[in-house]
Amino acid sequence: MKHLLLTTIAAVVLVGCGLSLSEFKDSQLRSAIKAGSIEDVKKAIANGANVNAMAFRSYGALVRAPLDQAAGGGRKDIVQLLIAKVRMLIRRLMKVALLCIVRLLMNTKILQNC
């Protein structure tokens, strides 16, 4: 219950500061990585956090990408989880790309004449 209350307060504060929902989800992932909690990392990913989020600068400070942050913290278990999720995303993108190429070829006369 305490965790839910803190998450709600954090959401209100962050949304009030102009943080988008996706940025809030990504910040939850980064917070879970910083805390070293693989269970919270899994929850953040399940809630839609971007495991492939890019590094950026915020008020002059570098906010590292999740994978870089986990590796820098020496959390091999979290690094392995993030790599597995990125691999899954790449596989999905490759399937979509292949499907698009096949559809494109089917719409050309080259494939229709075969």
KESEVO-41369 format. One record per atom (N, C-alpha, C): residue number from 1; residue in one letter; atom name; x, y, z. Coordinates in steps of 0.1 Angstrom, whole numbers, plus 2048, in hexadecimal, padded with zeros to 3 digits. Atoms other than C-alpha are relative to their C-alpha. Example, Ala and Ser with C-alpha at 12.3 -4.5 7.8 and 13.67 -1.06 7.14 Angstrom:
% residues 2
<seq:1	type:A	atom:N	u:809	v:7F4	w:800>
<seq:1	type:A	atom:CA	u:87B	v:7D3	w:84E>
<seq:1	type:A	atom:C	u:809	v:80C	w:800>
<seq:2	type:S	atom:N	u:7F7	v:7F5	w:800>
<seq:2	type:S	atom:CA	u:889	v:7F5	w:847>
<seq:2	type:S	atom:C	u:7F8	v:80B	w:808>
% end
This chain:
% residues 114
<seq:1	type:M	atom:N	u:808	v:7F4	w:800>
<seq:1	type:M	atom:CA	u:800	v:800	w:800>
<seq:1	type:M	atom:C	u:809	v:80D	w:800>
<seq:2	type:K	atom:N	u:7F7	v:7F4	w:7FF>
<seq:2	type:K	atom:CA	u:81D	v:818	w:809>
<seq:2	type:K	atom:C	u:806	v:802	w:7F2>
<seq:3	type:H	atom:N	u:7F9	v:7FE	w:80E>
<seq:3	type:H	atom:CA	u:82D	v:811	w:7E6>
<seq:3	type:H	atom:C	u:7F6	v:806	w:7F7>
<seq:4	type:L	atom:N	u:80A	v:7FA	w:808>
<seq:4	type:L	atom:CA	u:80C	v:819	w:7D5>
<seq:4	type:L	atom:C	u:7FE	v:80F	w:803>
<seq:5	type:L	atom:N	u:801	v:7F2	w:7FC>
<seq:5	type:L	atom:CA	u:809	v:83A	w:7E8>
<seq:5	type:L	atom:C	u:80B	v:808	w:7FB>
<seq:6	type:L	atom:N	u:7F5	v:7F9	w:805>
<seq:6	type:L	atom:CA	u:82C	v:844	w:7E0>
<seq:6	type:L	atom:C	u:801	v:801	w:7F1>
<seq:7	type:T	atom:N	u:800	v:800	w:80F>
<seq:7	type:T	atom:CA	u:828	v:83B	w:7BB>
<seq:7	type:T	atom:C	u:7F6	v:80B	w:7FC>
<seq:8	type:T	atom:N	u:80A	v:7F6	w:804>
<seq:8	type:T	atom:CA	u:808	v:850	w:7BA>
<seq:8	type:T	atom:C	u:805	v:80E	w:803>
<seq:9	type:I	atom:N	u:7FA	v:7F2	w:7FD>
<seq:9	type:I	atom:CA	u:819	v:86E	w:7CB>
<seq:9	type:I	atom:C	u:80A	v:804	w:7F5>
<seq:10	type:A	atom:N	u:7F6	v:7FD	w:80A>
<seq:10	type:A	atom:CA	u:836	v:86B	w:7B3>
<seq:10	type:A	atom:C	u:7FA	v:803	w:7F3>
<seq:11	type:A	atom:N	u:806	v:7FE	w:80D>
<seq:11	type:A	atom:CA	u:81F	v:869	w:795>
<seq:11	type:A	atom:C	u:7FA	v:80E	w:800>
<seq:12	type:V	atom:N	u:806	v:7F2	w:800>
<seq:12	type:V	atom:CA	u:80C	v:889	w:7A0>
<seq:12	type:V	atom:C	u:80B	v:80A	w:7FF>
<seq:13	type:V	atom:N	u:7F5	v:7F6	w:800>
<seq:13	type:V	atom:CA	u:82D	v:89B	w:7A6>
<seq:13	type:V	atom:C	u:806	v:801	w:7F2>
<seq:14	type:L	atom:N	u:7FA	v:800	w:80D>
<seq:14	type:L	atom:CA	u:83C	v:890	w:785>
<seq:14	type:L	atom:C	u:7F7	v:805	w:7F5>
<seq:15	type:V	atom:N	u:80A	v:7FB	w:80B>
<seq:15	type:V	atom:CA	u:81D	v:896	w:770>
<seq:15	type:V	atom:C	u:7FE	v:80F	w:802>
<seq:16	type:G	atom:N	u:801	v:7F2	w:7FD>
<seq:16	type:G	atom:CA	u:81A	v:8B8	w:781>
<seq:16	type:G	atom:C	u:80C	v:808	w:7FB>
<seq:17	type:C	atom:N	u:7F4	v:7F9	w:805>
<seq:17	type:C	atom:CA	u:83D	v:8C0	w:776>
<seq:17	type:C	atom:C	u:802	v:7FE	w:7F1>
<seq:18	type:G	atom:N	u:7FF	v:801	w:80E>
<seq:18	type:G	atom:CA	u:835	v:8B8	w:752>
<seq:18	type:G	atom:C	u:806	v:7F3	w:7FA>
<seq:19	type:L	atom:N	u:7FB	v:80C	w:805>
<seq:19	type:L	atom:CA	u:842	v:895	w:74F>
<seq:19	type:L	atom:C	u:7F5	v:7F7	w:7FA>
<seq:20	type:S	atom:N	u:80A	v:808	w:807>
<seq:20	type:S	atom:CA	u:830	v:87F	w:736>
<seq:20	type:S	atom:C	u:7FF	v:7F3	w:806>
<seq:21	type:L	atom:N	u:802	v:80D	w:7FB>
<seq:21	type:L	atom:CA	u:822	v:85D	w:73E>
<seq:21	type:L	atom:C	u:80C	v:7F7	w:7FD>
<seq:22	type:S	atom:N	u:7F5	v:809	w:804>
<seq:22	type:S	atom:CA	u:83D	v:84B	w:72A>
<seq:22	type:S	atom:C	u:80D	v:804	w:808>
<seq:23	type:E	atom:N	u:7F5	v:7FC	w:7F8>
<seq:23	type:E	atom:CA	u:858	v:860	w:73C>
<seq:23	type:E	atom:C	u:7FF	v:7FB	w:80E>
<seq:24	type:F	atom:N	u:802	v:805	w:7F3>
<seq:24	type:F	atom:CA	u:849	v:857	w:75D>
<seq:24	type:F	atom:C	u:803	v:7F1	w:801>
<seq:25	type:K	atom:N	u:7FE	v:80E	w:800>
<seq:25	type:K	atom:CA	u:849	v:832	w:755>
<seq:25	type:K	atom:C	u:80F	v:7FD	w:7FF>
<seq:26	type:D	atom:N	u:7F1	v:802	w:801>
<seq:26	type:D	atom:CA	u:86E	v:835	w:74A>
<seq:26	type:D	atom:C	u:807	v:803	w:80C>
<seq:27	type:S	atom:N	u:7FA	v:7FC	w:7F3>
<seq:27	type:S	atom:CA	u:876	v:847	w:76A>
<seq:27	type:S	atom:C	u:7FE	v:7F5	w:80B>
<seq:28	type:Q	atom:N	u:803	v:80B	w:7F7>
<seq:28	type:Q	atom:CA	u:866	v:82A	w:77D>
<seq:28	type:Q	atom:C	u:80B	v:7F5	w:7FE>
<seq:29	type:L	atom:N	u:7F6	v:80A	w:803>
<seq:29	type:L	atom:CA	u:87D	v:812	w:76B>
<seq:29	type:L	atom:C	u:80E	v:804	w:805>
<seq:30	type:R	atom:N	u:7F3	v:7FB	w:7FB>
<seq:30	type:R	atom:CA	u:89C	v:827	w:772>
<seq:30	type:R	atom:C	u:801	v:800	w:80F>
<seq:31	type:S	atom:N	u:800	v:800	w:7F1>
<seq:31	type:S	atom:CA	u:892	v:82A	w:797>
<seq:31	type:S	atom:C	u:802	v:7F2	w:805>
<seq:32	type:A	atom:N	u:7FF	v:80E	w:7FC>
<seq:32	type:A	atom:CA	u:88E	v:804	w:799>
<seq:32	type:A	atom:C	u:80E	v:7FB	w:7FE>
<seq:33	type:I	atom:N	u:7F2	v:805	w:803>
<seq:33	type:I	atom:CA	u:8B0	v:7FE	w:789>
<seq:33	type:I	atom:C	u:809	v:806	w:80A>
<seq:34	type:K	atom:N	u:7F7	v:7F9	w:7F6>
<seq:34	type:K	atom:CA	u:8C0	v:818	w:7A0>
<seq:34	type:K	atom:C	u:7FF	v:7F9	w:80E>
<seq:35	type:A	atom:N	u:803	v:807	w:7F3>
<seq:35	type:A	atom:CA	u:8B0	v:806	w:7BE>
<seq:35	type:A	atom:C	u:805	v:7F1	w:800>
<seq:36	type:G	atom:N	u:7FB	v:80E	w:802>
<seq:36	type:G	atom:CA	u:8BC	v:7E4	w:7B0>
<seq:36	type:G	atom:C	u:7F6	v:7F6	w:803>
<seq:37	type:S	atom:N	u:80B	v:80A	w:7FE>
<seq:37	type:S	atom:CA	u:89A	v:7D4	w:7B3>
<seq:37	type:S	atom:C	u:7FB	v:7FA	w:7F2>
<seq:38	type:I	atom:N	u:804	v:806	w:80D>
<seq:38	type:I	atom:CA	u:895	v:7BC	w:796>
<seq:38	type:I	atom:C	u:7F1	v:7FE	w:7FF>
<seq:39	type:E	atom:N	u:80E	v:801	w:800>
<seq:39	type:E	atom:CA	u:871	v:7B7	w:7A1>
<seq:39	type:E	atom:C	u:7F9	v:80D	w:7FB>
<seq:40	type:D	atom:N	u:805	v:7F3	w:804>
<seq:40	type:D	atom:CA	u:86A	v:7DC	w:79D>
<seq:40	type:D	atom:C	u:803	v:803	w:7F2>
<seq:41	type:V	atom:N	u:7FD	v:7FE	w:80E>
<seq:41	type:V	atom:CA	u:87C	v:7DC	w:77C>
<seq:41	type:V	atom:C	u:7F6	v:7F8	w:7F7>
<seq:42	type:K	atom:N	u:80A	v:808	w:807>
<seq:42	type:K	atom:CA	u:865	v:7C0	w:770>
<seq:42	type:K	atom:C	u:7F3	v:807	w:800>
<seq:43	type:K	atom:N	u:80D	v:7F9	w:7FF>
<seq:43	type:K	atom:CA	u:847	v:7D4	w:77C>
<seq:43	type:K	atom:C	u:800	v:80C	w:7F7>
<seq:44	type:A	atom:N	u:7FF	v:7F4	w:809>
<seq:44	type:A	atom:CA	u:853	v:7F4	w:76A>
<seq:44	type:A	atom:C	u:7FF	v:7FC	w:7F2>
<seq:45	type:I	atom:N	u:801	v:805	w:80E>
<seq:45	type:I	atom:CA	u:858	v:7E0	w:74A>
<seq:45	type:I	atom:C	u:7F2	v:7FC	w:7FC>
<seq:46	type:A	atom:N	u:80D	v:804	w:802>
<seq:46	type:A	atom:CA	u:836	v:7D0	w:74D>
<seq:46	type:A	atom:C	u:7F6	v:80C	w:7FF>
<seq:47	type:N	atom:N	u:808	v:7F4	w:801>
<seq:47	type:N	atom:CA	u:827	v:7F3	w:752>
<seq:47	type:N	atom:C	u:802	v:808	w:7F4>
<seq:48	type:G	atom:N	u:7FE	v:7F8	w:80D>
<seq:48	type:G	atom:CA	u:835	v:7FF	w:731>
<seq:48	type:G	atom:C	u:80D	v:808	w:800>
<seq:49	type:A	atom:N	u:7F4	v:7F8	w:800>
<seq:49	type:A	atom:CA	u:857	v:80E	w:73A>
<seq:49	type:A	atom:C	u:808	v:7FB	w:7F3>
<seq:50	type:N	atom:N	u:7F8	v:803	w:80C>
<seq:50	type:N	atom:CA	u:86E	v:810	w:71C>
<seq:50	type:N	atom:C	u:80E	v:7FB	w:804>
<seq:51	type:V	atom:N	u:7F4	v:806	w:7FC>
<seq:51	type:V	atom:CA	u:88B	v:7F8	w:721>
<seq:51	type:V	atom:C	u:80C	v:805	w:7F7>
<seq:52	type:N	atom:N	u:7F7	v:7FB	w:80A>
<seq:52	type:N	atom:CA	u:89C	v:808	w:703>
<seq:52	type:N	atom:C	u:801	v:80F	w:800>
<seq:53	type:A	atom:N	u:7FF	v:7F1	w:7FE>
<seq:53	type:A	atom:CA	u:89A	v:82C	w:710>
<seq:53	type:A	atom:C	u:80E	v:805	w:7FE>
<seq:54	type:M	atom:N	u:7F3	v:7FA	w:803>
<seq:54	type:M	atom:CA	u:8B6	v:843	w:705>
<seq:54	type:M	atom:C	u:804	v:808	w:80C>
<seq:55	type:A	atom:N	u:7FA	v:7F7	w:7F6>
<seq:55	type:A	atom:CA	u:8CD	v:856	w:71C>
<seq:55	type:A	atom:C	u:7FD	v:80F	w:7FC>
<seq:56	type:F	atom:N	u:802	v:7F2	w:802>
<seq:56	type:F	atom:CA	u:8C6	v:87B	w:71F>
<seq:56	type:F	atom:C	u:805	v:809	w:80B>
<seq:57	type:R	atom:N	u:7FB	v:7F7	w:7F6>
<seq:57	type:R	atom:CA	u:8D0	v:89A	w:732>
<seq:57	type:R	atom:C	u:7F4	v:807	w:806>
<seq:58	type:S	atom:N	u:80B	v:7FA	w:7F9>
<seq:58	type:S	atom:CA	u:8B9	v:8A8	w:74C>
<seq:58	type:S	atom:C	u:806	v:80A	w:80A>
<seq:59	type:Y	atom:N	u:7FB	v:7F6	w:7F7>
<seq:59	type:Y	atom:CA	u:8C2	v:8C9	w:75D>
<seq:59	type:Y	atom:C	u:810	v:7FF	w:801>
<seq:60	type:G	atom:N	u:7F1	v:801	w:801>
<seq:60	type:G	atom:CA	u:8E7	v:8C3	w:752>
<seq:60	type:G	atom:C	u:805	v:7F3	w:805>
<seq:61	type:A	atom:N	u:7FC	v:80D	w:7FB>
<seq:61	type:A	atom:CA	u:8E8	v:8A0	w:761>
<seq:61	type:A	atom:C	u:7FD	v:7F5	w:7F5>
<seq:62	type:L	atom:N	u:803	v:80B	w:80A>
<seq:62	type:L	atom:CA	u:8EB	v:881	w:74B>
<seq:62	type:L	atom:C	u:7F8	v:7F6	w:806>
<seq:63	type:V	atom:N	u:808	v:80B	w:7FC>
<seq:63	type:V	atom:CA	u:8CF	v:869	w:74F>
<seq:63	type:V	atom:C	u:803	v:7F4	w:7F7>
<seq:64	type:R	atom:N	u:7FC	v:80B	w:808>
<seq:64	type:R	atom:CA	u:8DC	v:848	w:743>
<seq:64	type:R	atom:C	u:7F5	v:7F7	w:7FB>
<seq:65	type:A	atom:N	u:80A	v:80A	w:805>
<seq:65	type:A	atom:CA	u:8CA	v:82E	w:72E>
<seq:65	type:A	atom:C	u:7FF	v:7F5	w:80A>
<seq:66	type:P	atom:N	u:801	v:80B	w:7F6>
<seq:66	type:P	atom:CA	u:8BC	v:811	w:743>
<seq:66	type:P	atom:C	u:80A	v:7F5	w:800>
<seq:67	type:L	atom:N	u:7F6	v:80B	w:801>
<seq:67	type:L	atom:CA	u:8D4	v:7F7	w:736>
<seq:67	type:L	atom:C	u:80E	v:805	w:805>
<seq:68	type:D	atom:N	u:7F3	v:7FA	w:7FB>
<seq:68	type:D	atom:CA	u:8F2	v:80E	w:73D>
<seq:68	type:D	atom:C	u:800	v:802	w:80F>
<seq:69	type:Q	atom:N	u:801	v:7FD	w:7F2>
<seq:69	type:Q	atom:CA	u:8E5	v:817	w:75F>
<seq:69	type:Q	atom:C	u:801	v:7F2	w:808>
<seq:70	type:A	atom:N	u:7FF	v:80D	w:7F9>
<seq:70	type:A	atom:CA	u:8E1	v:7F2	w:769>
<seq:70	type:A	atom:C	u:80E	v:7FA	w:7FF>
<seq:71	type:A	atom:N	u:7F2	v:805	w:801>
<seq:71	type:A	atom:CA	u:903	v:7E9	w:75B>
<seq:71	type:A	atom:C	u:809	v:807	w:809>
<seq:72	type:G	atom:N	u:7F7	v:7F8	w:7F8>
<seq:72	type:G	atom:CA	u:913	v:806	w:76D>
<seq:72	type:G	atom:C	u:7FE	v:7FD	w:80F>
<seq:73	type:G	atom:N	u:802	v:804	w:7F2>
<seq:73	type:G	atom:CA	u:903	v:7FA	w:78D>
<seq:73	type:G	atom:C	u:804	v:7F2	w:804>
<seq:74	type:G	atom:N	u:7FC	v:80E	w:7FE>
<seq:74	type:G	atom:CA	u:910	v:7D7	w:789>
<seq:74	type:G	atom:C	u:7F5	v:7F6	w:802>
<seq:75	type:R	atom:N	u:80B	v:809	w:7FE>
<seq:75	type:R	atom:CA	u:8EE	v:7C7	w:788>
<seq:75	type:R	atom:C	u:7FE	v:7F7	w:7F4>
<seq:76	type:K	atom:N	u:800	v:809	w:80B>
<seq:76	type:K	atom:CA	u:8F4	v:7AA	w:771>
<seq:76	type:K	atom:C	u:7F2	v:7FA	w:7FD>
<seq:77	type:D	atom:N	u:80D	v:805	w:802>
<seq:77	type:D	atom:CA	u:8D1	v:79C	w:777>
<seq:77	type:D	atom:C	u:7F7	v:809	w:7F8>
<seq:78	type:I	atom:N	u:808	v:7F6	w:807>
<seq:78	type:I	atom:CA	u:8C0	v:7BC	w:76C>
<seq:78	type:I	atom:C	u:805	v:802	w:7F2>
<seq:79	type:V	atom:N	u:7FA	v:7FE	w:80E>
<seq:79	type:V	atom:CA	u:8D8	v:7C0	w:74E>
<seq:79	type:V	atom:C	u:7FA	v:7F4	w:7F7>
<seq:80	type:Q	atom:N	u:805	v:80B	w:807>
<seq:80	type:Q	atom:CA	u:8CE	v:79D	w:743>
<seq:80	type:Q	atom:C	u:7F1	v:801	w:7FC>
<seq:81	type:L	atom:N	u:80E	v:7FE	w:802>
<seq:81	type:L	atom:CA	u:8A9	v:7A5	w:747>
<seq:81	type:L	atom:C	u:7FE	v:80A	w:7F5>
<seq:82	type:L	atom:N	u:801	v:7F5	w:80A>
<seq:82	type:L	atom:CA	u:8AC	v:7C5	w:733>
<seq:82	type:L	atom:C	u:804	v:7FC	w:7F2>
<seq:83	type:I	atom:N	u:7FB	v:805	w:80D>
<seq:83	type:I	atom:CA	u:8C0	v:7B4	w:717>
<seq:83	type:I	atom:C	u:7F5	v:7F7	w:7FA>
<seq:84	type:A	atom:N	u:80A	v:809	w:805>
<seq:84	type:A	atom:CA	u:8A5	v:799	w:715>
<seq:84	type:A	atom:C	u:7F4	v:807	w:7FA>
<seq:85	type:K	atom:N	u:80B	v:7F8	w:804>
<seq:85	type:K	atom:CA	u:88A	v:7B3	w:712>
<seq:85	type:K	atom:C	u:803	v:807	w:7F3>
<seq:86	type:V	atom:N	u:7FC	v:7FA	w:80C>
<seq:86	type:V	atom:CA	u:89D	v:7C6	w:6F7>
<seq:86	type:V	atom:C	u:800	v:7F6	w:7F4>
<seq:87	type:R	atom:N	u:800	v:80A	w:80B>
<seq:87	type:R	atom:CA	u:8A3	v:7A6	w:6E3>
<seq:87	type:R	atom:C	u:7F2	v:7FD	w:7FC>
<seq:88	type:M	atom:N	u:80E	v:803	w:803>
<seq:88	type:M	atom:CA	u:87D	v:79F	w:6E5>
<seq:88	type:M	atom:C	u:7FB	v:80B	w:7F7>
<seq:89	type:L	atom:N	u:805	v:7F5	w:808>
<seq:89	type:L	atom:CA	u:876	v:7C2	w:6D7>
<seq:89	type:L	atom:C	u:806	v:800	w:7F2>
<seq:90	type:I	atom:N	u:7FA	v:800	w:80D>
<seq:90	type:I	atom:CA	u:88F	v:7BE	w:6BB>
<seq:90	type:I	atom:C	u:7FA	v:7F5	w:7F8>
<seq:91	type:R	atom:N	u:807	v:80B	w:808>
<seq:91	type:R	atom:CA	u:87F	v:79C	w:6B1>
<seq:91	type:R	atom:C	u:7F3	v:805	w:7FB>
<seq:92	type:R	atom:N	u:80D	v:7FB	w:804>
<seq:92	type:R	atom:CA	u:85D	v:7AD	w:6B0>
<seq:92	type:R	atom:C	u:802	v:80A	w:7F4>
<seq:93	type:L	atom:N	u:7FE	v:7F7	w:80A>
<seq:93	type:L	atom:CA	u:86A	v:7C9	w:69B>
<seq:93	type:L	atom:C	u:805	v:7FA	w:7F3>
<seq:94	type:M	atom:N	u:7FB	v:807	w:80C>
<seq:94	type:M	atom:CA	u:87C	v:7B1	w:683>
<seq:94	type:M	atom:C	u:7F4	v:7F9	w:7F9>
<seq:95	type:K	atom:N	u:80C	v:806	w:806>
<seq:95	type:K	atom:CA	u:85B	v:79E	w:67E>
<seq:95	type:K	atom:C	u:7F7	v:80A	w:7F9>
<seq:96	type:V	atom:N	u:808	v:7F5	w:806>
<seq:96	type:V	atom:CA	u:848	v:7BE	w:677>
<seq:96	type:V	atom:C	u:807	v:804	w:7F3>
<seq:97	type:A	atom:N	u:7F9	v:7FC	w:80C>
<seq:97	type:A	atom:CA	u:863	v:7C9	w:65E>
<seq:97	type:A	atom:C	u:7FF	v:7F6	w:7F5>
<seq:98	type:L	atom:N	u:801	v:80B	w:80A>
<seq:98	type:L	atom:CA	u:863	v:7A7	w:64D>
<seq:98	type:L	atom:C	u:7F2	v:800	w:7FA>
<seq:99	type:L	atom:N	u:80E	v:800	w:805>
<seq:99	type:L	atom:CA	u:83D	v:7A8	w:64A>
<seq:99	type:L	atom:C	u:7FE	v:80C	w:7F6>
<seq:100	type:C	atom:N	u:801	v:7F5	w:809>
<seq:100	type:C	atom:CA	u:83F	v:7CB	w:63B>
<seq:100	type:C	atom:C	u:807	v:7FE	w:7F3>
<seq:101	type:I	atom:N	u:7F9	v:803	w:80C>
<seq:101	type:I	atom:CA	u:859	v:7C0	w:622>
<seq:101	type:I	atom:C	u:7F8	v:7F6	w:7F7>
<seq:102	type:V	atom:N	u:808	v:80A	w:808>
<seq:102	type:V	atom:CA	u:844	v:7A2	w:617>
<seq:102	type:V	atom:C	u:7F4	v:807	w:7FA>
<seq:103	type:R	atom:N	u:80C	v:7F9	w:806>
<seq:103	type:R	atom:CA	u:825	v:7B8	w:613>
<seq:103	type:R	atom:C	u:804	v:809	w:7F5>
<seq:104	type:L	atom:N	u:7FB	v:7F7	w:80A>
<seq:104	type:L	atom:CA	u:839	v:7D1	w:5FF>
<seq:104	type:L	atom:C	u:803	v:7F8	w:7F3>
<seq:105	type:L	atom:N	u:7FD	v:809	w:80C>
<seq:105	type:L	atom:CA	u:846	v:7B5	w:5E8>
<seq:105	type:L	atom:C	u:7F4	v:7FA	w:7FA>
<seq:106	type:M	atom:N	u:80D	v:806	w:806>
<seq:106	type:M	atom:CA	u:823	v:7A6	w:5E4>
<seq:106	type:M	atom:C	u:7F9	v:80B	w:7F8>
<seq:107	type:N	atom:N	u:807	v:7F5	w:807>
<seq:107	type:N	atom:CA	u:817	v:7C8	w:5D8>
<seq:107	type:N	atom:C	u:808	v:804	w:7F3>
<seq:108	type:T	atom:N	u:7F9	v:7FD	w:80C>
<seq:108	type:T	atom:CA	u:832	v:7CA	w:5BD>
<seq:108	type:T	atom:C	u:7FE	v:7F5	w:7F6>
<seq:109	type:K	atom:N	u:802	v:809	w:80B>
<seq:109	type:K	atom:CA	u:82F	v:7BA	w:59B>
<seq:109	type:K	atom:C	u:80B	v:7F5	w:800>
<seq:110	type:I	atom:N	u:7F5	v:80A	w:801>
<seq:110	type:I	atom:CA	u:850	v:7A7	w:5A0>
<seq:110	type:I	atom:C	u:7FB	v:7F3	w:807>
<seq:111	type:L	atom:N	u:804	v:80C	w:7F9>
<seq:111	type:L	atom:CA	u:842	v:78F	w:5BA>
<seq:111	type:L	atom:C	u:7F3	v:7FB	w:7FA>
<seq:112	type:Q	atom:N	u:80C	v:804	w:805>
<seq:112	type:Q	atom:CA	u:820	v:78E	w:5AA>
<seq:112	type:Q	atom:C	u:802	v:7F7	w:7F3>
<seq:113	type:N	atom:N	u:7FD	v:808	w:80D>
<seq:113	type:N	atom:CA	u:82F	v:780	w:589>
<seq:113	type:N	atom:C	u:807	v:7F3	w:803>
<seq:114	type:C	atom:N	u:7F9	v:80C	w:7FD>
<seq:114	type:C	atom:CA	u:841	v:764	w:59B>
<seq:114	type:C	atom:C	u:7F6	v:7F4	w:802>
% end
